[in-house]
Amino acid sequence: MERIPPGVCEKCPFSYGNPIDFGEKIANDSEMDGFLVFAPSIFRDKSNYENIDTGAGYNIYIKGIYPIYAAEIDVISKLGLEKFWKHPAFDLYNIHRERISV
């Protein structure tokens, strides 16, 4: 992935649970072509990633972006985010995992 394809940022508000159809492979060595926006997995305390005062007159929120197959967007819609997230085949970091289907 060298750049964000045109239109992706305009179509997604980057809220928790938003799936993103990236429109192309996310990496040369993966068939995945989408992302799922959720809380960052590396922080335990929400104060580390929500409503962070930048000192510049605005606050920021850090989001986690996790690789998925664009075809899984329908699966997320059918199963619901929680069931998809807890599905035994879902792995936050594995860009080579099998597709989840229903």
MARMI-910926 format. One record per atom (N, C-alpha, C): x, y, z; residue in one letter. Coordinates in pm, whole numbers, padded with zeros to 5 digits, always signed. Atoms other than C-alpha are relative to their C-alpha. Layout:
<pts>
XYZa...
</pts>
This chain:
<pts>
+00085-00116+00000m+00000+00000+00000m+00090+00123+00000m-00084-00117+00010e+00168+00317-00113e-00076+00129+00026e+00081-00120-00016r-00120+00560-00089r-00143-00043+00033r+00141+00027-00022i-00484+00583+00011i-00073+00028-00130i+00070-00021+00127p-00701+00532-00298p-00098+00117+00008p+00093-00113+00002p-00913+00831-00403p-00139-00040+00049p+00137+00020-00045g-01250+00858-00230g-00015-00073+00131g+00013+00077-00124v-01175+00637+00071v-00028+00092+00119v+00019-00089-00115c-01145+00922+00321c-00133+00073-00005c+00127-00070+00013e-01453+01096+00185e-00119-00089+00033e+00110+00093-00019k-01668+00782+00223k-00009-00054+00142k-00003+00062-00132c-01572+00683+00579c+00027+00103+00108c-00025-00095-00109p-01610+00890+00896p+00099-00055+00104p-00095+00063-00091f-01365+00649+01070f-00055-00011+00141f+00063+00029-00129s-01609+00568+01351s+00015-00148+00030s-00011+00141-00038y-01587+00244+01548y-00105-00082-00074y+00089+00090+00071g-01736-00039+01347g-00011+00027-00148g+00006-00029+00144n-01699+00130+01008n+00091-00093-00079n-00084+00076+00092p-01581-00112+00741p+00040+00091-00116p-00051-00080+00111i-01374+00033+00459i+00035-00094-00115i-00039+00071+00122d-01364-00113+00107d+00112+00083-00060d-00119-00075+00041f-01012-00006+00018f+00010+00015-00151f+00000-00010+00145g-01064-00073-00351g+00121-00061-00069g-00118+00069+00052e-00730-00250-00393e+00064-00077+00114e-00066+00078-00105k-00508-00494-00207k+00071+00093+00098k-00063-00084-00102i-00381-00352+00122i+00151-00017+00004i-00145+00027+00005a-00037-00507+00064a+00025-00095-00116a-00033+00086+00114n+00140-00681-00220n-00009-00148+00033n-00001+00141-00038d+00156-01006-00024d-00129-00045+00068d+00129+00036-00060s-00211-01014+00083s-00112+00023-00100s+00118-00020+00083e-00544-01054-00091e-00103+00089+00069e+00094-00085-00072m-00716-00843+00174m-00011+00135-00069m+00024-00126+00070d-00873-00528+00037d-00095+00091+00077d+00085-00084-00083g-01051-00366+00328g+00057+00016+00140g-00039-00024-00139f-01022-00242+00683f-00125+00013+00084f+00105-00021-00097l-01236-00230+00993l+00052+00096+00105l-00039-00100-00098v-01221+00072+01224v-00052-00043+00137v+00041+00034-00136f-01226-00004+01595f+00100+00061+00098f-00092-00052-00102a-01054+00084+01922a+00139-00057-00021a-00136+00052+00015p-00677+00053+01915p+00025-00114+00098p-00022+00119-00082s-00570-00285+02048s+00119+00012+00095s-00122-00010-00081i-00247-00162+02206i-00019+00079+00129i+00027-00077-00122f-00408+00058+02474f-00107-00067+00083f+00101+00055-00091r-00600-00065+02778r-00090+00111+00054r+00073-00111-00061d-00707+00273+02916d-00047+00097-00109d+00056-00089+00103k-00941+00483+02700k+00063+00140+00002k-00059-00134-00007s-00771+00800+02824s+00127+00010-00084s-00119+00000+00086n-00470+00695+02614n-00033+00019-00147n+00033-00011+00141y-00665+00710+02288y-00127+00079-00030y+00121-00077+00024e-00987+00911+02335e+00013+00140+00057e+00009-00139-00047n-01028+01288+02360n+00134+00053+00051n-00135-00042-00039i-00656+01364+02372i+00018+00148-00033i-00024-00143+00018d-00579+01731+02422d+00134+00020-00070d-00123-00023+00076t-00326+01836+02160t+00072+00128+00041t-00058-00128-00035g-00266+02176+02312g-00011+00102-00112g+00014-00088+00117a-00353+02326+01973a-00145+00045-00019a+00139-00045+00010g-00718+02402+02048g-00098-00106-00048g+00091+00108+00038y-00861+02066+01945y+00050-00131+00062y-00034+00131-00054n-00866+01709+02073n-00002-00103-00112n-00003+00106+00099i-00792+01390+01882i-00041-00133+00063i+00034+00137-00038y-00907+01028+01897y+00085-00091-00087y-00080+00097+00075i-00675+00745+01797i-00089-00122-00029i+00082+00114+00039k-00845+00463+01606k+00091-00113-00047k-00068+00117+00056g-00734+00111+01520g-00060-00033-00135g+00045+00038+00134i-00757+00005+01157i+00050-00142-00024i-00033+00141+00008y-00769-00373+01111y-00033-00056-00137y+00021+00053+00136p-00734-00564+00782p-00114-00101-00006p+00107+00096+00030i-01036-00748+00642i-00008-00016-00151i+00034+00012+00141y-01156-00871+00306y-00125+00085-00023y+00118-00083+00030a-01403-00629+00144a-00126-00086-00004a+00115+00091+00002a-01632-00931+00096a-00055-00025+00140a+00045+00021-00137e-01652-00953+00476e-00087+00115+00052e+00088-00111-00041i-01835-00619+00494i-00143-00050+00012i+00135+00059-00009d-02159-00810+00421d-00010-00096+00118d-00002+00093-00114v-02061-01070+00681v-00016+00078+00130v+00011-00084-00118i-02018-00797+00942i-00144+00049+00015i+00139-00047-00002s-02360-00662+00849s-00096-00110+00044s+00089+00112-00033k-02522-01007+00879k+00021-00052+00143k-00030+00055-00132l-02345-01129+01194l-00010+00105+00111l-00017-00104-00101g-02308-00797+01371g+00147+00011+00035g-00142-00027-00027l-01979-00641+01473l+00055-00091+00110l-00053+00078-00111e-01944-00826+01804e+00024-00145-00038e-00018+00140+00041k-01996-01174+01655k+00114-00014-00101k-00112+00004+00095f-01758-01095+01369f+00133+00012+00075f-00122-00028-00075w-01494-00957+01609w+00042-00122+00082w-00029+00116-00084k-01521-01269+01827k+00002-00131-00078k-00002+00121+00082h-01535-01515+01536h+00136-00068+00014h-00128+00069-00020p-01269-01785+01585p+00099+00017-00115p-00091-00018+00113a-01126-01721+01237a+00051+00142-00014a-00044-00139+00011f-01087-01345+01289f+00130+00019+00078f-00129-00029-00061d-00731-01238+01364d+00035+00143-00037d-00024-00143+00023l-00659-00868+01404l+00120+00031-00088l-00128-00034+00062y-00311-00887+01261y+00041-00088-00117y-00040+00096+00103n-00303-01177+01014n-00058+00039-00136n+00047-00042+00133i-00324-01046+00658i-00009-00116-00097i+00008+00121+00083h-00318-01404+00528h-00109-00096+00049h+00102+00091-00053r-00608-01550+00728r-00107-00029-00105r+00109+00036+00090e-00899-01722+00556e-00115+00099+00013e+00118-00085-00004r-01209-01523+00464r-00105-00060+00094r+00113+00042-00082i-01499-01539+00707i-00125+00015-00083i+00124-00006+00078s-01830-01621+00544s-00115-00054+00083s+00120+00053-00068v-02187-01699+00652v-00085-00073-00101v
</pts>
